[in-house]
Amino acid sequence: MHSLNLTTRLARNFAQKAKPTLLNARFASSLPKPIREITHPDDKVSQETLNTVERFNKYTMTTYGRPNVIISRGKGCYLYDTNDRAYLDFTAGIAVCALGHSDPEVAKVLYDQASQLVHTSNLYYNDKAGELAEKIVTTTQQNGGQWASRIFLANSGTEANEGALKFARKWGKHVTGSDSTTKTGLVSFVNGFHGRSMGALSATYNPKYQIPFAPLIPGFSSIPYNDIDQALKTINDDTCGVIVEPFQGEGGVHAAKTEFLEALRKRCDETGALLIFDEIQCGLGRTGKLWGHEHHSDICKPDVLTMAKPLANGVPIGAVLTTEKVSEMIKPGDHGTTFGGNPLAAGVALNVFGRLSAPSFLESVTEKGKALKDDLKNLQEAYPDVIKEVRGEGLLLGIELVKDPAPIVKMARERGLLVVTAGNNTVRVVPPLVLTKEEAREGIARLAGAIEEFKNTL
């Protein structure tokens, strides 16, 4: 109850206090007053927190660089640490918690399903997995995606991409009728991110991620994003699959051009390759459409689409959605999973997907995204020597800065705002899709304060 009251007080206090101020005369009517005060200093945490962090670090691998902050609970668009400090969350668990934290419906589904059945394995059917598959396929079809036919349920985004890449490799053998075919090539794109397991990592062209684990799986080629000429040269008769994000998230929030996706579709048809859309971050309402590729022409349709992040609002799940021609060639034993499609995750996803795919919900994301992007563009004009570009769609937004934005993550956090970086000197803004107008304005004010501090470092 305390966290609920605190959330309400924060929103009300901000609405009363955050009145427009003169950053310069042109933006006085549009930008809230920057919150310059450091209210959540990283070095002012309890000794108990420091002791706990030290104890945790003793037993966990150092795969993450984290501040001395322990998140203990969340509600809506706010997270709270063990020192009872509230943070406005513009990360949503990296575009996962689309319905916010501690969503009552999600909590109820979790409780009810856990009280009934959690896991069976895929040796048997379970009702939730089947209902979820039907819901995703039919809803996609109703949105104009007649290509969608069948689904494979997994546990994460990287698992979904691994499945898609495996399907592409088998497709090469299928269409050539030979197990020794040379049609095994896979094409991905620079600044793309598809996961950290070996197949997905091989498709993720970033030396920082790849070099420590080389040699990677052979047969992958990475070429510039939105470069039609290079794509036409690289995709050939030995290509079995092309994997692309309609909107790159980790790579810096870049959108594919319609003519680029159209060219990929045409070239894949010409060479008999599968076109895979990785919509793990941009799909499921994040851009204001059910699927990110719906922002483009009807030509831009995939053979395979992968999804994960917000599908169960934080409960681990992923999925591979395919055309009929792809699903027909997959036989029993070709692929599998122990936990994928378990009743608990599938039951939650059934609830979440139904809400994320509602037309009124998608319209609200578009409206919120436009308002937030307008505010960010005004922020860019107010701080042109700091912000180079604002880009993105819906609530998948990127703020490209003039230099490495890593320090601004700390500066924002110490003002009670959580953001995350991306490639190309970009700060990613991916709040819960239930973000309110007041919360968006609060975020702008806190971010403006951080930008002012960042400006002093230039």
Salt bridges, closest charged atoms under 4 A:
ASP42 OD2 - ARG413 NH2 2.55
ASP81 OD2 - ARG85 NE 2.91
ASP84 OD2 - HIS2 NE2 2.95
ASP84 OD1 - ARG73 NH2 2.59
ASP89 OD2 - HIS101 NE2 2.75
ASP103 OD2 - ARG355 NH1 2.79
GLU105 OE1 - ARG355 NH1 3.65
ASP112 OD2 - LYS108 NZ 2.65
GLU250 OE1 - ARG428 NH2 3.05
ASP269 OD1 - ARG265 NH2 2.87
GLU270 OE1 - ARG267 NH1 3.11
ASP278 OD2 - HIS194 ND1 2.75
GLU279 OE2 - HIS293 ND1 2.76
ASP303 OD2 - ARG265 NH2 2.92
ASP303 OD1 - LYS325 NZ 3.43
GLU324 OE2 - ARG150 NH2 3.30
ASP334 OD2 - LYS170 NZ 2.39
ASP374 OD2 - LYS370 NZ 3.15
ASP375 OD1 - ARG441 NH1 3.02
GLU381 OE1 - ARG26 NH1 3.45
ASP385 OD2 - LYS455 NZ 3.65
GLU389 OE1 - ARG391 NH1 2.81
GLU400 OE2 - LYS388 NZ 3.63
GLU400 OE1 - ARG391 NH1 2.63
GLU414 OE2 - LYS410 NZ 3.13
GLU442 OE2 - ARG446 NE 2.92
GLU452 OE1 - ARG36 NE 2.60
GLU453 OE1 - ARG415 NH1 2.73
